[in-house]
């Protein structure tokens, strides 16, 4: 199986960067392959980070030659001095040259200090680089550039999230001008301002796209930071777009601020925005348009089954070639019957794909359920592809799967977000060649909204407790020499897991004890009760918990 980690939407795409009406050039952009890490920075009272990028996702592999330069244009909000910068690099450690340059019509001009050599870490994390001297900037634009001094270099990275501030540029030896990039480079500047703080707070908030009619309240959270301190924060909401109600947000811990608005009936659209003011009376809004261009939350009926925390930690596809490629997440309602109303996935672009609702067969997706036939999904501006099942399938007991199916013509698009903070062993990938395979490092950002007899109960990122004990499956399968058998316990109790051969003979009891509630796993090392390795073949594992008995199949290969 060839599974590709895409921290951008595409394995390799060509971006056309227009320099002028007379000059264009093609720049190849490829996905960064590895972890994303941020660098914690504590700001002084009058210090500010100027940044235009989001998480590292791509790099430019055709820009290899020593002398190649990547630069970002920075615009301070008031007179300042530059103290240090941060750069993200990829491809292992190595030397590069840092420039601080003046601006000439939006492009770098002349060096403001002597360029200096640094060793870039190449580990896809924000690396702090202290300047050899403080650079007086005043209140004009300036550029920070990274010049390659070896081949291959530690590549600088960019966010590649489909948007750009048009501040990032490339120059290669032989060029007559700088080329604009279609992504924002992961280069940041840290400045100290002169005089009274004129910098508003920074508000980091993930838009809440859906709300649920039977919630007690609609709860919102944001991370709000400011060098001189946050004085207050407010949540503003409106049902008609003209009359706005204001709710004070509360600083719950650190930089976290929380606020709530009263529950609303299904069918309503709620516009909302956040504001924050610092100790110098500078106010910021999120989104920047505030009441003129607010976030919109649609209120729907139903219960959302969600096993991710809403933040994307990486982008994934199955493979760049089509082989019936699909992802799936196993959904477990906490009440029955449960009728599927809507599904949604967090995706990287607006390429169409198809959802299906499938049953469970041997712990993995089975056939499409009646009413769960293929339904098109397309990304909305907020990143979620939301589709509604008018007559969706009704689940009487147990679990079901939401499948994300790529189309034959576009197996690389879109990529699906993965949350690596939560692991509940519910996410699977599929190809016709490899079959269904569980992932063990996170959960795909695929969700379902269902109606239940008592209505709403939002499910936290660690998942819903099932209505009964449930076998999740074993991973890997097929396996050699061992496999982990995973199961869910909705409550504490005695659980027995036994291994049988296809003749129905008991091979080994791998678990027979009292367990606490939660996601559990027990390992079978492929031996019998006497510790002797068993032969290759098909084996059954049986879970008994009170009146609940469940059996699944696995394959041992040698």
PyMOL commands that set and color helices and strands:
alter all, ss='L'
color gray80, all
select helices_A, chain A and resi 290-292
alter helices_A, ss='H'
color red, helices_A
select strands_A, chain A and resi 4-6+12-18+24-31+47-50+58-59+69-74+80-87+89-90+94-104+107-111+116-120+127-138+142-148+155-158+168-171+179-180+187-193+202-204+210-212+217-225+230-238+245-248+250-253+256-262+269-278+283-286+295-300+303-305+314-317+326-332+338-346+353-361+364-368+375-377+384-388+394-395+399-405+416-419+427-431+435-438+443-444+446-451+470-475+483-489+493-501+506-515+518-524+537-545+548-556
alter strands_A, ss='S'
color yellow, strands_A
deselect
rebuild
show_as cartoon
